[in-house]
Amino acid sequence: MSLRKDLLGLMRGDSQADRVVPRSGQSARLTLATSAAMAFLAVFAMALSMASGRLADRWSDALAQSSTIRISAPPAELEAQTWAVLTVLEQTPGIESARALSDADQQALLAPWFGPDLPLDDLPIPRLIEITETTDGYDADGLRLRLAAEAPGAVLDDHSRWRTPLAEAAGRLRILGWLALVLILGATAAMVTLAAQAALSANAQVIRVLRLVGARDSYIALAFVRRFTVRALTGAAVGTGIGLLAIAILPSARDTAAILTGLSFSGTGWLWPLIIPPLSAATAFTATRIAAFRTLRGLQ
């Protein structure tokens, strides 16, 4: 029987052929449990892939068109070098604005790591200057040369060393997430294949009787394909629903932990896990069809 006829037969159904496949037993429980567990894991793999993309976008947006100058100098020279740096920045094309962070600003930046009571006066904390670039940007090398001449204690950080590794790491995490999804589908196919082969072997005597009364292998195979596909679809739907519920109740990222991103979906991203049950069903259909014909040939 052709693949197209199998698909049509799968949608139409056949109550008489369905009686060939046991409705309960180890194969049924194995198929349902495996499909549910794998779909649950697939939801988290998909969430990881999408969360890594959001993390990269968030950090890239935060670092884009912004730079920082760190001034490390003796207390007596700190204010003079700060004003010298601000003067240089005002004269540099491509810089929209520049602002020296106050002690309160710097304490707020350090509070998530060291607490709100950090004594800045007793610590050699460098002065930070926040730069906002124009869309055209500025000449970083030229600015470094001017800073070296006007304020020897000033160091320019254009955040390029942060953006590139972050983008690469996020890209690899995204690939790993989709690779995990592929591996999960492969494991589902393997388990469904084993369950289908076990069910076929357990019903070898029934299959011989059906052959004696004129049933073709394609008719018998379709009964197993239909039953295991429905089981995989049902189990995957349950596992996907539980996975989405688990994702929904996870705590989201807080403002005080802005470097983190919630392992969740956003907007239309919540629709993506809905493809997991059909994918599981298609995987089970293909795996069961191959296993059924292979096993039936061995029962000649």
C-alpha positions as a printed Julia matrix, in Angstrom:
300×3 Matrix{Float64}:
   0.0     0.0    0.0
   1.31    3.43  -0.89
   2.08    6.11   1.64
  -0.79    8.23   0.36
  -3.28    5.4    0.85
  -1.91    4.81   4.33
  -2.5     8.44   5.2
  -6.05    8.3    3.86
  -6.69    5.09   5.75
  -5.27    6.65   8.89
  -7.76    9.52   8.69
 -10.78    7.36   7.79
 -10.19    4.64  10.37
 -11.38    1.04  10.36
 -13.02   -0.37  13.48
 -12.61   -3.98  12.33
  -8.9    -3.59  11.6
  -8.39   -1.77  14.91
  -9.4    -4.92  16.76
  -6.16   -6.55  15.59
  -4.13   -4.25  17.85
  -4.61   -4.68  21.62
  -6.11   -1.61  23.27
  -4.14   -2.09  26.46
  -0.98   -3.75  27.57
   2.68   -2.87  27.82
   2.98   -1.61  24.25
   0.1     0.82  24.72
   1.41    2.13  28.03
   4.96    2.37  26.66
   3.84    4.37  23.64
   1.7     6.78  25.64
   4.29    7.29  28.39
   7.19    7.7   25.97
   5.33   10.19  23.79
   4.23   12.22  26.82
   7.7    12.29  28.39
   9.45   13.17  25.15
   6.94   15.91  24.35
   7.46   17.34  27.85
  11.22   17.47  27.25
  10.7    18.89  23.76
   8.79   21.84  25.23
  11.76   22.68  27.46
  14.22   22.22  24.58
  12.19   24.64  22.49
  11.93   27.09  25.4
  15.71   26.95  25.89
  16.31   27.7   22.22
  13.97   30.68  22.21
  15.17   31.98  25.59
  18.77   32.01  24.37
  17.69   34.11  21.41
  15.92   36.58  23.69
  18.99   36.75  25.93
  21.21   37.63  22.97
  18.75   40.26  21.74
  18.42   41.78  25.2
  22.15   42.09  25.75
  22.8    43.29  22.21
  20.17   46.01  22.56
  21.62   47.03  25.92
  25.17   47.21  24.58
  24.42   48.61  21.13
  25.41   52.24  20.55
  26.81   52.52  24.06
  30.3    52.57  25.52
  31.93   53.08  28.88
  35.06   54.89  29.97
  36.68   53.77  33.2
  38.93   56.27  34.97
  41.38   54.89  37.53
  43.41   57.67  39.1
  44.47   58.94  42.54
  41.66   60.78  44.37
  43.41   64.11  43.88
  43.45   63.69  40.1
  40.13   61.89  39.62
  37.92   64.95  39.2
  40.39   66.69  36.86
  40.68   63.63  34.63
  36.9    63.21  34.64
  36.38   66.74  33.35
  39.16   66.25  30.79
  37.47   63.1   29.48
  34.07   64.81  29.29
  35.65   67.69  27.38
  37.24   65.28  24.89
  33.93   63.49  24.43
  32.09   66.75  23.71
  34.55   67.41  20.88
  34.42   63.86  19.42
  32.17   63.36  16.37
  29.77   60.44  16.64
  29.08   60.8   20.37
  25.55   61.89  21.18
  25.93   62.27  24.94
  28.26   61.45  27.81
  27.51   61.3   31.53
  29.71   60.65  34.54
  28.0    58.26  36.93
  27.55   59.56  40.45
  28.43   57.59  43.56
  24.75   56.71  43.97
  24.6    55.39  40.4
  27.67   53.24  40.88
  26.4    51.94  44.21
  23.13   50.96  42.52
  25.1    49.05  39.88
  27.09   47.16  42.51
  24.19   46.55  44.91
  22.97   43.27  43.27
  26.42   41.73  43.87
  27.7    43.42  47.05
  24.54   44.67  48.75
  23.18   48.21  49.21
  25.53   49.11  52.07
  28.8    48.93  50.14
  31.16   51.67  51.48
  32.34   53.28  48.23
  34.43   55.88  50.07
  36.67   53.16  51.52
  37.16   51.29  48.22
  39.21   52.28  45.16
  36.22   52.28  42.82
  37.03   53.83  39.41
  34.86   56.57  38.0
  32.62   55.46  35.14
  31.47   57.6   32.23
  28.53   56.37  30.16
  28.65   57.17  26.44
  25.75   57.12  24.0
  26.75   56.97  20.35
  25.0    58.32  17.3
  23.86   55.97  14.57
  27.1    56.65  12.67
  29.3    55.83  15.68
  32.72   57.23  16.46
  36.37   56.43  15.8
  37.32   54.23  18.77
  41.04   54.12  17.95
  41.23   57.9   17.58
  39.36   58.41  20.84
  41.75   56.09  22.68
  44.72   58.12  21.45
  43.17   61.38  22.64
  42.28   59.88  26.01
  45.82   58.6   26.47
  47.09   62.16  25.96
  44.45   64.03  28.0
  43.63   61.5   30.75
  46.19   58.7   31.17
  43.95   56.89  33.66
  41.0    56.57  31.25
  40.23   53.28  29.51
  37.61   53.03  26.75
  35.42   49.93  26.61
  33.28   49.84  23.45
  31.64   46.54  24.54
  32.75   44.72  21.39
  34.47   42.05  23.48
  31.12   41.36  25.16
  28.85   41.39  22.12
  30.69   38.88  19.96
  31.06   36.05  22.52
  27.47   36.59  23.63
  26.12   36.3   20.1
  28.18   33.17  19.5
  27.11   31.55  22.77
  23.45   32.35  22.16
  23.67   30.96  18.64
  25.17   27.72  19.91
  22.53   27.43  22.61
  19.83   27.89  19.98
  21.37   25.16  17.83
  21.66   22.86  20.85
  17.99   23.43  21.63
  16.86   22.39  18.16
  19.35   19.52  18.12
  17.85   18.3   21.39
  14.41   18.44  19.75
  15.66   16.28  16.87
  17.19   13.78  19.3
  13.94   13.64  21.26
  12.02   12.82  18.08
  14.61   10.15  17.27
  14.22    8.6   20.72
  10.45    8.68  20.28
  10.78    6.86  16.97
  13.01    4.21  18.55
  10.66    3.55  21.46
   7.57    3.44  19.24
   9.37    1.03  16.91
  10.15   -1.29  19.81
   6.57   -1.1   21.06
   5.16   -1.81  17.6
   7.49   -4.77  17.07
   6.52   -6.17  20.47
   2.82   -5.82  19.68
   3.26   -7.47  16.27
   5.22  -10.36  17.74
   2.68  -10.83  20.53
  -0.1   -11.05  17.96
   1.74  -13.34  15.54
  -0.93  -16.05  15.82
  -3.72  -13.57  15.15
  -1.81  -12.24  12.13
  -1.45  -15.78  10.7
  -5.19  -16.33  11.06
  -5.92  -13.04   9.32
  -3.67  -14.06   6.46
  -5.51  -17.36   6.15
  -8.83  -15.56   5.71
  -7.31  -13.31   3.02
  -6.13  -10.19   4.87
  -3.19   -8.48   3.2
  -0.13   -7.3    5.04
  -0.94   -3.71   4.1
  -4.33   -4.03   5.83
  -2.77   -5.5    8.98
   0.09   -3.0    9.03
  -2.29   -0.07   8.68
  -4.16   -1.2   11.79
  -0.95   -1.05  13.82
   0.14    2.21  12.21
  -3.18    3.88  12.98
  -3.32    2.69  16.59
   0.28    3.67  17.44
  -0.01    7.02  15.67
  -3.1     7.9   17.69
  -1.37    6.78  20.88
   1.69    8.9   20.11
  -0.48   11.91  19.28
  -2.46   11.52  22.5
   0.61   11.07  24.68
   2.43   13.99  23.03
  -0.59   16.25  23.48
  -0.71   15.42  27.19
   3.06   15.88  27.59
   2.99   19.19  25.7
   0.15   20.47  27.86
   2.0    19.55  31.06
   5.2    21.1   29.7
   3.46   24.37  28.84
   1.89   24.44  32.3
   5.29   23.87  33.9
   6.83   26.64  31.78
   3.98   29.01  32.67
   4.46   28.61  36.43
   8.24   29.1   36.32
   9.38   32.38  37.92
  10.17   35.08  35.4
  13.3    37.23  35.36
  13.17   40.14  37.79
  14.36   43.66  37.26
  17.06   43.09  39.88
  18.44   40.23  37.82
  18.38   41.8   34.39
  21.26   39.67  33.16
  18.98   36.63  33.34
  16.12   35.71  31.07
  13.07   33.67  31.94
  12.94   30.16  30.51
   9.6    30.81  28.89
   7.86   31.72  25.65
   6.84   35.17  24.57
   3.96   36.34  22.42
   3.34   34.07  19.46
   6.18   31.86  20.73
   3.56   30.08  22.84
   2.15   28.64  19.6
   5.39   26.89  18.63
   5.03   23.96  21.08
   1.72   23.12  19.4
   3.69   21.57  16.55
   5.14   18.94  18.9
   2.1    16.58  18.95
   1.8    16.52  15.13
   5.56   15.97  14.84
   5.35   13.1   17.32
   2.42   11.61  15.42
   4.3    11.88  12.11
   7.35   10.27  13.7
   5.25    7.43  15.12
   3.5     6.96  11.76
   6.78    6.61   9.9
   8.46    4.43  12.52
   5.47    2.1   12.95
   4.95    1.73   9.21
   8.57    0.69   8.67
   8.55   -1.62  11.69
   5.23   -3.2   10.77
   6.19   -4.2    7.23
   9.61   -5.38   8.38
   8.11   -7.54  11.13
   5.35   -8.9    8.9
   7.93  -10.03   6.37
   9.69  -11.89   9.17
   6.47  -13.69  10.12
   6.13  -15.4    6.73
